[in-house]
Amino acid sequence: MLVFSENLTRKGGRDTPNISQEKKKSAKPLRRELELYRENGVSLYLNGAPSTPKKIAKACQIAENGVYMRDYTEDEDGHIACVSFDLIRKE
């Protein structure tokens, strides 16, 4: 019986890192950061539309045709009021 770690998959007769598990782990810190922003009243946008930490983290995780760029908008007191994520397409 073969037993695999949750972080390894069997490919071509050898153990290789499970990419989906690695991507999920890399999305967690971003999601937590965005949840903190939202808890502090900061608006979150994805490609110009209001969004959630979960949707933004997932979009950043699966973007294949480009990368997401952050744009911070401040209020009149210099505090972050809005964080926008816009897809920048690769050419």
LOSEKE-359732 format. One record per residue (C-alpha): x, y, z; residue number from 1; residue in one letter. Coordinates in steps of 0.5 Angstrom, whole numbers, plus 500, padded with zeros to 3 digits. Layout:
N
[[X; Y; Z]; NUM; A],
...
***
This chain:
91
[[500; 500; 500]; 1; M],
[[503; 507; 498]; 2; L],
[[502; 513; 503]; 3; V],
[[503; 520; 501]; 4; F],
[[504; 526; 505]; 5; S],
[[499; 531; 503]; 6; E],
[[504; 535; 500]; 7; N],
[[507; 530; 495]; 8; L],
[[503; 527; 489]; 9; T],
[[506; 521; 485]; 10; R],
[[508; 523; 478]; 11; K],
[[512; 519; 473]; 12; G],
[[514; 514; 479]; 13; G],
[[517; 519; 484]; 14; R],
[[514; 524; 489]; 15; D],
[[513; 531; 487]; 16; T],
[[510; 537; 491]; 17; P],
[[503; 538; 490]; 18; N],
[[502; 545; 487]; 19; I],
[[495; 546; 489]; 20; S],
[[497; 545; 496]; 21; Q],
[[503; 550; 495]; 22; E],
[[498; 555; 492]; 23; K],
[[493; 554; 497]; 24; K],
[[498; 556; 502]; 25; K],
[[501; 562; 499]; 26; S],
[[494; 565; 498]; 27; A],
[[493; 564; 506]; 28; K],
[[497; 570; 508]; 29; P],
[[494; 575; 503]; 30; L],
[[487; 573; 505]; 31; R],
[[489; 574; 512]; 32; R],
[[492; 581; 510]; 33; E],
[[485; 583; 506]; 34; L],
[[481; 580; 512]; 35; E],
[[484; 585; 517]; 36; L],
[[484; 591; 512]; 37; Y],
[[476; 589; 511]; 38; R],
[[475; 589; 519]; 39; E],
[[478; 596; 519]; 40; N],
[[474; 599; 514]; 41; G],
[[478; 599; 508]; 42; V],
[[474; 597; 501]; 43; S],
[[477; 592; 497]; 44; L],
[[476; 592; 489]; 45; Y],
[[478; 587; 484]; 46; L],
[[478; 589; 477]; 47; N],
[[474; 595; 479]; 48; G],
[[468; 592; 482]; 49; A],
[[467; 591; 490]; 50; P],
[[470; 584; 492]; 51; S],
[[472; 580; 498]; 52; T],
[[478; 577; 501]; 53; P],
[[477; 570; 499]; 54; K],
[[475; 572; 491]; 55; K],
[[481; 577; 491]; 56; I],
[[486; 571; 494]; 57; A],
[[483; 566; 489]; 58; K],
[[484; 571; 483]; 59; A],
[[491; 572; 485]; 60; C],
[[493; 565; 486]; 61; Q],
[[490; 562; 479]; 62; I],
[[492; 568; 474]; 63; A],
[[495; 565; 468]; 64; E],
[[495; 571; 463]; 65; N],
[[498; 576; 468]; 66; G],
[[499; 578; 475]; 67; V],
[[495; 583; 479]; 68; Y],
[[497; 590; 481]; 69; M],
[[495; 593; 488]; 70; R],
[[493; 600; 488]; 71; D],
[[492; 603; 495]; 72; Y],
[[488; 610; 495]; 73; T],
[[488; 614; 502]; 74; E],
[[483; 618; 505]; 75; D],
[[484; 626; 507]; 76; E],
[[488; 624; 513]; 77; D],
[[493; 619; 510]; 78; G],
[[490; 613; 512]; 79; H],
[[489; 607; 507]; 80; I],
[[481; 607; 505]; 81; A],
[[481; 603; 499]; 82; C],
[[486; 597; 496]; 83; V],
[[484; 595; 489]; 84; S],
[[487; 589; 485]; 85; F],
[[487; 590; 477]; 86; D],
[[490; 584; 472]; 87; L],
[[496; 586; 468]; 88; I],
[[496; 582; 462]; 89; R],
[[502; 579; 460]; 90; K],
[[504; 580; 452]; 91; E],
***
